[in-house]
Amino acid sequence: MRRYEAVSERVEASIRPEQAGDAAAVDTLLRRAFGRAAEAELVARLRREAPGSLALVAERAGSIAGHILFSAVTIEGRERSWPAVGLGPMAVEPDDQRRGIGSALVRAGLDACAARGEGLVFVLGHPDYYPRFGFRLAARLGLRYGDGVFDGVFFLAELRPDAAAGRMGQVRYHPAFEGV
């Protein structure tokens, strides 16, 4: 995996794959960043139930300063379904936000997904943030999450040219996401 460094005047962090010993620190980070337990519980459940997931951490001064998770999703079309990947959750320590750590996590994660042969990555996220990484509105290509209420904040990135070509339908995340 290509190494990414998040560097600003005040923060340096390196990105690496999550290791088993990181779970407690990631749990604490997620609770602090989101101000609730739901995302930490989601990540714990995905570790147990979705073993093919990709998780990366940003490490700064020996501590976990950020985390990102990519897990399998399914595009359910009329005639068939296709595999893809969903990004989320992603979190950065509140004191380290807006310093490049989240961007480094997204870039490293997309590169790692591409290296694994993934073609499409979906994210439910902020419309001012994700387009800078090549994400575009999924609904414009006939790919939706839910009943359309999320169309303005549901994005996809093609990691291979034309990876979305011929794919239309509902994107289904792991059942663990239903409780978040």
C-alpha positions in Angstrom: 0.0 0.0 0.0 1.3 3.4 -0.9 2.1 5.5 2.2 0.2 8.7 2.7 1.2 11.4 5.1 -1.1 14.0 6.3 1.0 17.1 6.9 0.1 20.6 8.0 1.7 23.2 10.2 0.6 21.3 13.3 -0.1 17.6 12.5 1.8 14.7 10.9 0.2 11.3 10.6 0.9 8.2 8.7 -1.7 5.8 7.3 -1.5 2.0 7.8 -3.9 -1.0 7.9 -5.8 -1.4 11.2 -4.3 -4.2 13.4 -6.2 -6.3 16.0 -4.5 -4.3 18.8 -6.0 -1.0 17.5 -9.6 -2.0 18.3 -9.9 -0.2 21.7 -8.3 3.0 20.4 -10.5 3.0 17.3 -13.6 2.5 19.5 -12.6 5.5 21.7 -11.8 7.6 18.6 -15.2 6.8 17.0 -17.1 7.6 20.2 -15.3 11.0 20.6 -15.6 12.0 16.9 -19.3 11.2 16.6 -20.3 12.0 20.2 -22.2 8.7 20.5 -21.6 4.9 20.5 -23.5 3.9 17.3 -20.5 4.1 14.9 -18.1 2.3 17.3 -20.7 -0.4 17.7 -21.1 -0.6 13.9 -17.4 -1.0 13.3 -17.2 -3.7 16.0 -20.0 -5.6 14.4 -18.5 -5.3 10.9 -15.2 -6.6 12.2 -17.1 -9.7 13.4 -19.6 -10.1 10.5 -17.9 -8.7 7.4 -14.4 -10.2 7.4 -13.4 -8.8 4.0 -13.7 -5.2 5.1 -10.7 -2.9 4.7 -9.9 -0.7 7.7 -7.1 1.9 7.9 -5.9 4.1 10.7 -4.0 7.4 10.8 -1.3 7.2 13.4 0.2 10.3 15.0 2.8 10.3 17.7 2.0 6.7 18.5 -1.8 7.3 18.9 -4.7 6.6 16.6 -5.8 10.0 15.2 -8.1 8.7 12.4 -10.0 5.7 11.1 -11.7 4.7 7.9 -13.6 1.5 7.0 -14.6 0.1 3.6 -17.1 -2.8 3.6 -18.9 -4.8 1.0 -22.2 -3.5 -0.5 -24.4 -5.0 -3.2 -26.1 -3.2 -6.1 -29.4 -4.9 -6.6 -30.6 -4.5 -10.2 -33.7 -5.8 -12.0 -32.1 -8.8 -13.4 -29.0 -9.3 -11.3 -26.8 -7.9 -8.6 -23.2 -6.7 -8.5 -20.6 -6.4 -5.7 -19.1 -3.0 -4.7 -17.7 -1.3 -1.6 -19.1 1.3 0.8 -16.9 3.8 2.6 -17.9 4.5 6.2 -17.6 5.3 8.8 -14.6 7.6 8.7 -13.5 9.6 11.7 -10.7 11.9 12.9 -9.9 12.9 16.5 -11.8 16.2 17.1 -8.7 18.1 17.9 -7.0 16.9 14.7 -9.9 17.6 12.3 -9.4 19.9 9.3 -5.6 19.2 9.1 -5.5 16.7 6.2 -5.8 13.4 8.1 -9.3 12.6 6.8 -8.2 13.4 3.2 -5.1 11.2 3.6 -7.4 8.3 4.9 -9.8 8.7 1.9 -7.0 8.7 -0.7 -5.1 5.8 0.9 -8.4 3.9 1.2 -9.4 4.4 -2.4 -5.9 3.3 -3.5 -6.1 0.2 -1.3 -9.6 -0.6 -2.7 -8.3 -0.2 -6.3 -5.3 -2.5 -5.5 -7.8 -5.1 -4.3 -9.6 -5.0 -7.6 -12.6 -3.1 -6.5 -14.4 -1.1 -9.2 -17.0 1.1 -7.3 -17.0 2.8 -3.9 -20.1 4.4 -2.5 -20.4 6.9 0.4 -23.2 8.7 2.1 -21.5 11.9 2.9 -21.1 15.7 2.7 -21.5 17.1 -0.8 -18.7 19.6 -0.3 -16.2 17.0 0.8 -16.3 13.8 -1.2 -16.3 15.2 -4.8 -12.7 16.4 -4.3 -11.8 12.6 -4.3 -13.6 11.9 -7.6 -17.0 11.0 -6.1 -20.1 12.0 -8.0 -23.8 11.7 -7.3 -24.8 8.1 -7.7 -28.5 8.9 -8.5 -27.4 10.5 -11.8 -26.3 7.0 -12.9 -29.4 5.3 -11.6 -27.9 4.0 -8.4 -29.7 4.8 -5.2 -29.6 4.3 -1.5 -33.0 4.1 0.1 -36.1 5.8 -1.3 -34.3 8.7 -2.9 -34.2 11.0 0.1 -30.4 10.6 0.2 -29.9 11.3 -3.6 -28.1 14.6 -2.8 -25.6 13.1 -0.5 -25.1 9.6 -1.9 -22.0 9.4 -4.0 -19.9 6.9 -6.0 -16.3 6.8 -7.2 -15.3 4.6 -10.1 -11.9 3.1 -9.4 -11.8 1.6 -12.9 -13.0 3.4 -16.1 -16.7 2.7 -16.7 -17.1 0.5 -13.6 -20.6 1.8 -13.2 -21.6 1.2 -16.8 -24.7 -0.9 -17.1 -25.3 -1.0 -13.3 -28.6 0.5 -12.0 -30.5 -0.3 -8.9 -30.5 -0.1 -5.1 -27.3 -0.2 -3.1 -27.6 -2.4 0.0 -25.2 -2.1 2.9 -24.5 -4.8 5.5 -27.4 -5.1 7.9 -25.3 -3.6 10.7 -25.8 -0.2 9.0 -29.6 -0.3 9.7 -29.1 0.6 13.3 -27.0 3.7 12.7 
